Amino acid sequence: MTRIAVALFATAPFLFAQAPPLVLPVASPRAQVQQRVGLTDIEVTYHRPAVKGRKVWGGLVPYGKVWRAGADENTVIAFDTPIRVGGTTLPAGRYGLHMLPTATTWTVMFSSQSQGWGSYSYDAKEDVAKVTVTPVPAEATERLAYTFDDPSDKGVTLSLRWEQLRVPIPIEVDTKAVVVASLRNQVRGLGQFFPETWSAAAGWCARNDTNLDEALAWVDRSLAMKETYAGLRTKAALLEKKGDAKGAETLRARALTVATEVEVNQAGYGLLGQNKIDEAIVLFQRNVKEHPDSWNTYDSLAEAYGLKGDKAQAAANYRKALDKVKAEDQRARIQEELAKLK
């Protein structure tokens, strides 16, 4: 090979290749916000332009023209379960978010196309939902931002904030339906071999007054594996919701025969929370009788008597608890309670 050929070969990469682009800051940086509603994850990915002293509404963002609701690529909103917006149910998935601003109300469009650049290829035929919203004045925001406001178990408000305007977009989630669907999947996993899995799934349904018939089948499966306090209490709650008060009472009584000290204690505090002090005292007395060497049983009984206003019984049981407890922090707390009763 001649010297000229060698020189050309050595410089070939520079003659025929293109230099890779440098990574540099962009005018409208990418951002992402997330919010969980119940078990539903909602995520918005967008780019954040700045005001930079410009007139935004009716200027940089014209009225009456579809806008990407951000900068650069179109804004994308994603849900991992179905949600409702503007009365329309959207399946789990990713959607392009576009807006049509006016001086009064705005139209927010959810498009099945989430890969576009801006709104230049927006096609109304690809909309899967539309909602009309009314912007409200807000504190100044230099860079466009999305926030999730007022989240609850039933939904959240997604807000676009820029310049001195907030555009609220209500999103609804049927959390009960989402959780029940999730529980149906969860009880088919490894947990299906444990009674606690079935009773816990049924317990959630009982507490939330939903899916009661299936929940009864779940708790029966739990009790077939092992008769537990939690399982019996859960079935009692379900029977009561279905109008069988007598059956519920029988099961609650049976539950106490298999309950641990901790479970009886928790049941007692549950009654205290409902201001059923006398009923709680009966449970705590039962715990003292069955677990006479436990300082905690006397401590709980003393607390219940204190709430009832019976200082003598409260003090007597606190002293018994103090005789048995070893932990210094608990001893100090009980001594404080005794001091308050003097």
Buried (B, 14 or more C-beta within 10 A) or exposed (E): EEEEEEEEEEEEEEEEEEEEEEEEEEEBBEBEBEBBBBBBBBBBBBBBBBBEEEEBBEEBBEBEEBBBBBBBBBBBBBBBBBBBBBEEEBEEBBBBBBBBBEEEEBBBBBBBBBEBEBBEEBEEEBBBBBBEBEBEEBEEBEBBBBBBBEBEBEBBBBBBBBBEBBBBBBBBBBBBBBBBBBBEEBBEEEBEEBBBBBBBBBBBBBEBEBBBEBBBEBBBBBBEBEBBBBBBBBBBBBBBBEEBEEBBEBBBEBBBEBBEBEBBBBBBBBBBEEEBBEBBBEBBBBBBEBBEEBBBBBBBBBBBBBBBEBEEBBBBBBEBBBEBBEEEEBBEBBEEBBEEEE
